[in-house]
């Protein structure tokens, strides 16, 4: 059954999400940052990677796939590069730390590359690439996924994850250029949103178990056979 929309003040929603994450044992500062990024994503019109993820984060926490009360550890810090261990937590907090460190390094060395391992879903990649804009820098953020979903052209079996990537660059007096995309035709979250609203998906987004295009988002989510971009 399709859901109905509800309008909520974004500030109240941010507080609610932070409280919900706190109830899952996430420390207050990290919960506030995570909630802000989730709500900001929806305010940018990306409803597949923001507040929609809260129920899924709760499931992952209950199932033990993410731990909310751990903290990230900077394991390597060497000139223009660095490495954080996310300690199995959600990715928003540690990814913010990583991008801040990358920006600091870029000021000194002209480039900063900081990676994160052992962390969970980090929401929309643009949240981190766009952090570079206020410093008049170019930002790049990318990640992999635990789920294999991309079916190669003319194939029937998935071989790669959706592997999202985001790129943000200042453009002088114009609005900045910001790209945030999956390397599949659409992000998996778009299938979930279509299912929630009871709407079909365009043919070409995903395949059924016979390798044929499907317009049913529930079939697409069940089989996780997404088409490659291009």
C-alpha positions in Angstrom: 0.0 0.0 0.0 1.3 3.4 -1.0 2.1 5.8 1.9 0.8 9.3 2.3 3.1 12.3 2.7 3.5 14.2 5.9 5.0 17.7 6.2 7.4 18.1 9.1 9.6 21.1 10.1 13.2 20.2 9.2 14.5 21.4 12.5 12.1 19.3 14.5 12.9 16.3 12.3 16.6 16.8 12.9 16.0 16.7 16.7 13.8 13.6 16.3 16.4 11.7 14.3 19.2 12.7 16.7 17.1 11.4 19.6 16.3 8.2 17.7 20.0 7.6 17.1 20.7 8.4 20.7 18.2 5.7 21.8 20.4 3.3 19.8 23.4 4.3 21.9 25.0 6.8 19.5 26.8 9.6 21.4 25.1 13.0 21.2 27.6 14.8 19.1 27.8 12.0 16.5 24.0 11.7 16.5 23.6 15.4 15.9 26.0 15.4 12.9 24.4 12.3 11.4 20.9 13.7 11.8 21.9 17.0 10.2 23.4 15.2 7.2 20.4 13.0 6.8 17.9 15.9 6.9 20.2 18.1 4.6 20.1 15.3 2.0 16.3 15.4 1.9 16.3 19.2 1.7 18.5 18.9 -1.4 15.8 16.7 -2.9 17.6 13.4 -2.5 14.9 11.4 -0.7 16.5 8.0 -1.1 19.6 8.6 1.1 18.4 10.9 3.9 15.7 10.4 6.5 14.3 7.4 4.6 17.3 5.4 5.8 16.5 5.7 9.6 14.4 2.5 9.7 17.1 0.6 7.9 19.8 1.9 10.3 17.7 0.7 13.2 17.4 -2.8 11.5 21.2 -2.9 10.9 21.8 -1.9 14.6 19.4 -4.6 15.9 21.0 -7.2 13.6 24.5 -6.3 14.8 25.8 -5.1 11.5 26.5 -1.6 12.8 27.6 -0.5 16.3 26.4 3.0 17.4 28.5 3.5 20.5 32.0 3.1 19.0 34.3 5.9 17.8 36.4 6.2 14.7 40.2 5.8 15.0 42.8 7.5 12.9 45.1 4.6 12.1 47.4 6.2 9.6 48.4 9.9 9.1 51.1 10.5 6.5 51.6 13.8 4.8 48.9 14.0 2.1 47.1 10.7 3.0 45.3 9.2 6.0 43.2 6.2 7.0 40.4 6.0 9.5 38.9 2.9 10.9 35.1 3.4 11.4 34.9 0.8 14.1 31.8 -0.7 12.5 29.7 2.5 13.1 27.5 4.4 10.6 29.6 6.3 8.1 28.4 9.9 8.5 30.6 10.8 11.4 33.8 9.2 10.3 33.4 10.4 6.7 33.0 13.9 8.0 36.2 13.5 10.0 38.0 12.1 7.0 36.9 14.9 4.7 38.0 17.5 7.2 41.4 15.9 7.5 41.7 15.7 3.7 40.9 19.4 3.4 43.6 20.2 6.0 46.1 18.1 4.1 45.1 19.8 0.8 46.0 23.2 2.2 49.5 22.0 3.0 50.3 19.6 0.1 47.9 20.6 -2.6 45.9 17.4 -2.3 44.5 15.4 0.5 43.4 11.7 0.3 41.8 10.1 3.3 40.1 6.7 3.2 37.7 5.0 5.6 37.4 1.3 6.3 35.1 -0.8 8.5 32.2 1.6 8.5 28.5 1.4 7.6 26.3 3.4 5.2 27.3 7.0 5.0 24.2 8.5 3.3 24.6 10.7 0.3 28.2 11.0 -1.0 27.6 14.7 -1.9 27.5 15.5 1.8 31.3 15.0 1.9 32.4 16.3 -1.6 30.5 19.5 -1.0 32.5 20.2 2.2 35.3 21.3 -0.1 33.3 24.1 -1.6 33.3 26.4 1.3 37.2 26.3 1.1 37.2 26.9 -2.6 38.5 23.4 -3.3 37.3 20.5 -5.4 36.0 17.6 -3.5 35.6 13.9 -4.4 33.8 11.3 -2.4 33.2 7.7 -3.3 32.4 4.4 -1.6 31.6 0.7 -2.3 28.7 -1.3 -1.1 28.3 -4.6 0.7 25.7 -5.7 -1.9 26.6 -7.0 -5.3 23.8 -5.6 -7.6 25.2 -4.4 -11.0 24.6 -6.7 -13.9 27.0 -6.1 -16.8 25.6 -5.3 -20.2 23.9 -8.4 -21.8 24.5 -10.2 -18.5 22.1 -11.9 -16.0 24.2 -12.1 -12.9 25.4 -9.2 -10.7 29.1 -8.6 -10.6 29.7 -5.2 -8.9 28.1 -3.0 -6.3 26.5 0.3 -7.1 29.7 2.1 -6.2 28.5 5.7 -5.8 30.7 8.7 -6.6 30.3 12.4 -6.0 32.3 15.3 -7.3 31.9 19.0 -6.3 33.7 22.0 -7.7 33.3 25.7 -7.2 32.3 27.8 -10.2 33.1 31.3 -9.4 30.0 33.6 -9.6 27.9 30.6 -10.7 26.4 27.9 -8.5 28.9 25.1 -7.8 29.0 22.0 -10.0 27.9 19.0 -7.9 27.6 15.4 -9.2 26.3 12.6 -7.0 25.5 9.3 -8.7 25.6 5.6 -8.6 27.4 3.6 -11.3 24.2 1.7 -11.8 21.4 3.4 -13.8 19.9 4.5 -10.4 20.8 4.1 -6.8 19.1 1.1 -5.0 17.3 3.6 -2.8 15.3 4.9 -5.7 13.8 1.4 -6.0 12.8 1.6 -2.3 11.2 5.0 -2.7 9.2 3.8 -5.7 8.0 0.8 -3.7 7.0 3.0 -0.8 4.8 5.2 -3.0 3.4 2.3 -4.9 4.8 3.6 -8.3 6.3 1.6 -11.1 9.9 2.2 -12.1 11.0 3.0 -15.7 12.0 0.0 -17.8 15.7 -0.3 -17.9 16.4 0.4 -14.3 16.5 -3.2 -13.1 15.9 -6.8 -14.2 13.8 -9.7 -13.0 15.1 -13.2 -12.2 15.0 -14.1 -15.9 17.2 -11.2 -16.9 14.3 -9.2 -18.4 13.6 -5.6 -17.6 11.0 -5.0 -14.8 8.9 -2.0 -13.9 8.0 -3.5 -10.5 10.2 -2.0 -7.7 9.4 -4.9 -5.4 10.7 -7.4 -7.9 13.7 -5.2 -8.5 14.5 -5.1 -4.8 14.0 -8.8 -4.3 16.5 -9.8 -7.0 18.9 -6.9 -6.8 19.7 -7.0 -10.5 20.4 -3.4 -11.5 21.5 -2.2 -14.9 24.9 -0.4 -15.4 25.0 3.3 -16.1 25.1 3.9 -19.8 
